[in-house]
Every structure is written in C-alpha cells, then in structure tokens.
Amino acid sequence: MTGPERRRHRRFRVRLSVQFLRGEVEVAGEIFNISCSGCLLVTPVALKPGEQVAVHLPSLGSQLMSFRVVRVRPVGPWFAVATAFEPNLPSEAALEELATREPASDDEPEHLF
C-alpha cells in the first residue's frame, strides 16, 4: 500500500514532444505527465538537480516556461527528470483539455525505453 498523496496539484498523463533550452542549447525531450506545479520530462541529457531550464509548450500558449530540476534518475540511456515550474502554470482546466487531446498510455517511462 502506498502512502498519502503529497502532490499539491492533479497530474495529467500526456505524451508531448518538446524542445527545451539548456543555456543556449536546444534539447529534445518528452513530457509524460504534467500538473500546474511541474512535469515528468524524459530526455537523453543528464540534467542536474537545481538546474533551471526553459521550455516552450505551444499547446499551452506561446510563452517560454521556466522549470527547476528536482530530481533525475536514469532510464536506460535516457533520464527521467522531475521538474517544478517556476511560476506554476495558471490553469488546471487547460491541462485537462490537453490530456484529452494528447492521450497517453498508463505506462511509466521505464516500461517504454
């Protein structure tokens, strides 16, 4: 049995291909779940906890979003990166609508790579 849910915001399963900026370098990644406070990003680049990264989420508007890397774990040759948006995304309704447009399986990244 798992413990109580500690997340502040509801997570939505998605599969979104994204490009993010690490400094001045553009890197590919894929978002597996998203909430108003963060997302789970899978990328071939080993990010470091505390690192600040900018990502463009065109399906949620045109502005560049900033997130902080919370933790990183290897998944085969990839890295699963837990992030915290800074500031939080404003609309859970937009995320729910996005999840219906971009359906994802219930698989965790470890099962896909």
One Martini backbone bead per residue (centre of mass of N, CA, C, O) as a GRO file, in nm:
protein
  113
    1MET     BB    1   0.098   0.035   0.021
    2THR     BB    2   0.051   0.362  -0.014
    3GLY     BB    3   0.079   0.669   0.056
    4PRO     BB    4   0.001   0.973   0.069
    5GLU     BB    5  -0.076   1.233  -0.118
    6ARG     BB    6   0.160   1.517  -0.184
    7ARG     BB    7   0.039   1.664  -0.400
    8ARG     BB    8  -0.096   1.977  -0.506
    9HIS     BB    9  -0.145   1.862  -0.800
   10ARG     BB   10  -0.285   1.743  -1.068
   11ARG     BB   11  -0.221   1.480  -1.282
   12PHE     BB   12  -0.137   1.444  -1.637
   13ARG     BB   13  -0.146   1.236  -1.899
   14VAL     BB   14   0.115   1.248  -2.148
   15ARG     BB   15   0.258   1.304  -2.495
   16LEU     BB   16   0.520   1.542  -2.526
   17SER     BB   17   0.693   1.702  -2.754
   18VAL     BB   18   1.002   1.878  -2.682
   19GLN     BB   19   1.174   2.187  -2.641
   20PHE     BB   20   1.473   2.285  -2.470
   21LEU     BB   21   1.662   2.514  -2.270
   22ARG     BB   22   2.020   2.488  -2.219
   23GLY     BB   23   2.076   2.772  -2.222
   24GLU     BB   24   2.163   2.775  -2.574
   25VAL     BB   25   2.059   2.479  -2.588
   26GLU     BB   26   1.877   2.258  -2.779
   27VAL     BB   27   1.645   2.008  -2.647
   28ALA     BB   28   1.511   1.702  -2.638
   29GLY     BB   29   1.176   1.585  -2.535
   30GLU     BB   30   0.941   1.421  -2.297
   31ILE     BB   31   0.617   1.439  -2.175
   32PHE     BB   32   0.426   1.234  -1.936
   33ASN     BB   33   0.360   1.457  -1.714
   34ILE     BB   34   0.123   1.708  -1.578
   35SER     BB   35   0.116   2.015  -1.391
   36CYS     BB   36   0.109   2.317  -1.237
   37SER     BB   37   0.405   2.238  -1.085
   38GLY     BB   38   0.483   2.010  -1.316
   39CYS     BB   39   0.705   1.751  -1.462
   40LEU     BB   40   0.776   1.467  -1.673
   41LEU     BB   41   1.094   1.429  -1.811
   42VAL     BB   42   1.239   1.297  -2.111
   43THR     BB   43   1.600   1.260  -2.170
   44PRO     BB   44   1.939   1.241  -2.298
   45VAL     BB   45   1.998   1.448  -2.066
   46ALA     BB   46   2.194   1.525  -1.781
   47LEU     BB   47   2.053   1.666  -1.539
   48LYS     BB   48   2.047   1.891  -1.256
   49PRO     BB   49   1.981   1.956  -0.956
   50GLY     BB   50   1.862   2.302  -0.974
   51GLU     BB   51   1.826   2.342  -1.257
   52GLN     BB   52   1.757   2.573  -1.513
   53VAL     BB   53   1.478   2.565  -1.748
   54ALA     BB   54   1.350   2.612  -2.079
   55VAL     BB   55   1.006   2.589  -2.209
   56HIS     BB   56   0.799   2.515  -2.489
   57LEU     BB   57   0.426   2.524  -2.482
   58PRO     BB   58   0.215   2.555  -2.739
   59SER     BB   59  -0.051   2.417  -2.608
   60LEU     BB   60  -0.025   2.669  -2.363
   61GLY     BB   61   0.115   2.873  -2.540
   62SER     BB   62   0.386   3.116  -2.618
   63GLN     BB   63   0.544   3.093  -2.368
   64LEU     BB   64   0.815   3.071  -2.171
   65MET     BB   65   0.911   2.822  -1.953
   66SER     BB   66   1.005   2.755  -1.615
   67PHE     BB   67   1.236   2.514  -1.465
   68ARG     BB   68   1.314   2.293  -1.199
   69VAL     BB   69   1.526   2.057  -1.096
   70VAL     BB   70   1.469   1.794  -0.867
   71ARG     BB   71   1.507   1.507  -1.025
   72VAL     BB   72   1.716   1.218  -1.126
   73ARG     BB   73   1.680   0.926  -1.351
   74PRO     BB   74   1.772   0.650  -1.494
   75VAL     BB   75   1.662   0.524  -1.839
   76GLY     BB   76   1.880   0.389  -1.951
   77PRO     BB   77   1.986   0.630  -2.188
   78TRP     BB   78   1.802   0.795  -2.010
   79PHE     BB   79   1.609   1.069  -1.843
   80ALA     BB   80   1.426   1.124  -1.552
   81VAL     BB   81   1.256   1.441  -1.493
   82ALA     BB   82   1.186   1.626  -1.222
   83THR     BB   83   0.970   1.913  -1.202
   84ALA     BB   84   0.945   2.279  -1.141
   85PHE     BB   85   0.751   2.531  -1.183
   86GLU     BB   86   0.857   2.888  -1.258
   87PRO     BB   87   0.585   2.932  -1.234
   88ASN     BB   88   0.297   2.822  -1.212
   89LEU     BB   89   0.047   2.707  -1.371
   90PRO     BB   90  -0.279   2.850  -1.408
   91SER     BB   91  -0.436   2.587  -1.566
   92GLU     BB   92  -0.601   2.291  -1.522
   93ALA     BB   93  -0.801   2.290  -1.760
   94ALA     BB   94  -0.583   2.293  -1.984
   95LEU     BB   95  -0.459   2.017  -1.904
   96GLU     BB   96  -0.710   1.845  -1.939
   97GLU     BB   97  -0.746   1.910  -2.240
   98LEU     BB   98  -0.469   1.808  -2.328
   99ALA     BB   99  -0.510   1.508  -2.234
  100THR     BB  100  -0.740   1.457  -2.451
  101ARG     BB  101  -0.556   1.526  -2.706
  102GLU     BB  102  -0.289   1.371  -2.552
  103PRO     BB  103  -0.281   1.069  -2.521
  104ALA     BB  104  -0.189   0.819  -2.274
  105SER     BB  105  -0.045   0.586  -2.126
  106ASP     BB  106   0.018   0.400  -1.819
  107ASP     BB  107   0.303   0.412  -1.872
  108GLU     BB  108   0.612   0.419  -1.775
  109PRO     BB  109   0.917   0.499  -1.892
  110GLU     BB  110   1.055   0.223  -1.813
  111HIS     BB  111   0.855   0.059  -2.023
  112LEU     BB  112   0.957   0.223  -2.303
  113PHE     BB  113   1.304   0.201  -2.290
   0.00000   0.00000   0.00000
